[in-house]
Amino acid sequence: MSTMFSWREVTPAPGEPVAPDERLPWGRTIGLGAQHVVAMFGATFVFPVVMGLDPNLAILFSGICTILFLLITSNRVPSYLGTSASFVASVLAIRAQGGDSADVTGSILVAGLVLALVWDPSLMGPLGAIGV
C-alpha cells in the first residue's frame, strides 16, 4: 500500500477501474479533475443558494471536511464531500414555517450528528463508504 500522497501511475483499458492507490497520467488526471470541478461546483454552489444559505461558506466547509476525511481515512476512500440535495425539501419546509438560517443550519447539524451516531458501515456491506 502506498502512502497517503503517493500513487502508482496506471493507464487502464477503457472501463477498467483505477484503485485508490493508483492515478491516471497527468493529462487524464487534469481532464477528469476539471470535469469533477464543473460537476461539483453546480451542486456545491446551487443547493445553498436554493436553501437561502451562503454558498461561500458551503464551499469553505466542503474543502475543510474533504481534507479531514482524506486525513482520517488515509486517502483509502478518495472522495469529495460536498452539499446534498437531500436537505432541500426540509429546508424549504423550515423556511415556509418562518425559520431563518440559524434554524436551517441547526437542523442540518442535528441531522448530521444523528447520522454519525447511527451510521454503521458493517451493516451496509461494500456500499457502506457511500454514506460517509
C-alpha positions as CSV (number, residue, x, y, z in Angstrom):
1,M,0.0,0.0,0.0
2,S,1.3,3.4,-0.9
3,T,1.4,6.4,1.5
4,M,-1.3,9.0,1.5
5,F,0.4,11.3,-1.0
6,S,2.0,8.9,-3.4
7,W,0.2,7.0,-6.1
8,R,1.2,4.5,-8.7
9,E,0.5,5.8,-12.3
10,V,-1.5,3.4,-14.4
11,T,-3.1,3.6,-17.9
12,P,-6.1,1.4,-17.6
13,A,-8.1,0.0,-20.5
14,P,-11.5,1.6,-21.2
15,G,-13.9,0.6,-18.4
16,E,-11.2,-0.7,-16.1
17,P,-11.3,0.8,-12.6
18,V,-8.5,2.8,-11.0
19,A,-7.6,1.7,-7.4
20,P,-7.3,4.2,-4.6
21,D,-3.5,3.8,-4.6
22,E,-3.3,4.4,-8.4
23,R,-3.7,7.5,-10.5
24,L,-4.1,8.3,-14.2
25,P,-1.4,10.0,-16.3
26,W,-1.3,13.8,-15.8
27,G,-3.2,14.7,-18.9
28,R,-6.2,12.4,-18.0
29,T,-5.9,13.5,-14.3
30,I,-6.2,17.2,-15.3
31,G,-9.1,16.5,-17.7
32,L,-11.1,14.4,-15.2
33,G,-10.3,16.9,-12.4
34,A,-11.7,19.8,-14.5
35,Q,-14.8,17.7,-15.2
36,H,-15.2,17.0,-11.5
37,V,-14.9,20.7,-10.6
38,V,-17.6,21.6,-13.0
39,A,-19.9,18.9,-11.6
40,M,-19.0,19.7,-8.0
41,F,-19.4,23.4,-8.4
42,G,-23.0,23.1,-9.6
43,A,-24.1,21.2,-6.6
44,T,-22.0,22.9,-4.0
45,F,-23.0,26.4,-5.2
46,V,-26.6,25.9,-6.3
47,F,-28.0,24.0,-3.4
48,P,-27.0,26.6,-0.7
49,V,-28.5,29.3,-2.9
50,V,-31.8,27.4,-3.3
51,M,-31.8,26.9,0.5
52,G,-31.1,30.6,1.2
53,L,-27.6,29.9,2.7
54,D,-24.2,31.4,1.9
55,P,-22.5,29.3,-1.0
56,N,-19.1,30.7,0.1
57,L,-19.5,29.0,3.4
58,A,-20.6,25.8,1.8
59,I,-17.5,25.7,-0.4
60,L,-15.2,26.5,2.5
61,F,-16.6,23.8,4.7
62,S,-16.7,21.4,1.8
63,G,-13.0,21.8,1.4
64,I,-12.2,21.6,5.1
65,C,-14.4,18.4,5.5
66,T,-12.8,16.8,2.4
67,I,-9.3,17.4,3.8
68,L,-10.3,16.0,7.2
69,F,-12.0,13.0,5.6
70,L,-8.9,12.2,3.5
71,L,-6.6,12.5,6.6
72,I,-8.9,10.3,8.7
73,T,-9.2,7.6,6.1
74,S,-5.5,7.9,5.0
75,N,-6.9,8.6,1.5
76,R,-8.1,4.9,1.2
77,V,-11.5,6.2,0.2
78,P,-10.9,9.0,-2.3
79,S,-13.9,11.3,-2.0
80,Y,-15.1,14.9,-2.2
81,L,-17.5,15.9,0.5
82,G,-20.0,18.5,-0.8
83,T,-23.5,19.7,-0.3
84,S,-26.5,17.4,-0.5
85,A,-29.9,17.8,-2.2
86,S,-31.4,15.6,0.5
87,F,-31.9,18.7,2.7
88,V,-33.6,20.9,0.2
89,A,-37.2,19.8,1.0
90,S,-36.7,20.0,4.7
91,V,-35.0,23.4,4.4
92,L,-37.9,24.7,2.3
93,A,-40.3,23.4,4.9
94,I,-38.4,25.2,7.7
95,R,-38.4,28.4,5.7
96,A,-42.2,28.1,5.0
97,Q,-42.8,27.9,8.7
98,G,-40.9,31.2,9.2
99,G,-37.5,29.7,10.1
100,D,-34.3,31.6,9.4
101,S,-30.8,30.5,8.5
102,A,-29.9,29.7,12.2
103,D,-32.9,27.2,12.3
104,V,-31.8,25.7,9.0
105,T,-28.2,25.3,10.0
106,G,-29.1,23.9,13.4
107,S,-31.4,21.3,11.9
108,I,-28.7,20.2,9.4
109,L,-26.2,20.0,12.2
110,V,-28.6,17.8,14.3
111,A,-29.3,15.6,11.3
112,G,-25.5,15.1,10.8
113,L,-25.0,14.3,14.4
114,V,-27.8,11.7,14.4
115,L,-26.3,10.2,11.2
116,A,-22.9,10.0,12.8
117,L,-24.3,8.2,15.9
118,V,-26.4,5.6,14.0
119,W,-24.2,5.0,10.9
120,D,-22.6,1.6,10.9
121,P,-20.7,0.7,7.7
122,S,-20.5,-3.0,8.7
123,L,-24.3,-3.2,8.2
124,M,-24.1,-1.7,4.7
125,G,-21.6,-4.1,3.1
126,P,-19.4,-2.8,0.3
127,L,-21.6,0.3,-0.1
128,G,-21.0,1.4,3.5
129,A,-18.5,4.1,2.4
130,I,-21.1,5.9,0.3
131,G,-22.9,7.0,3.4
132,V,-19.8,8.8,4.6
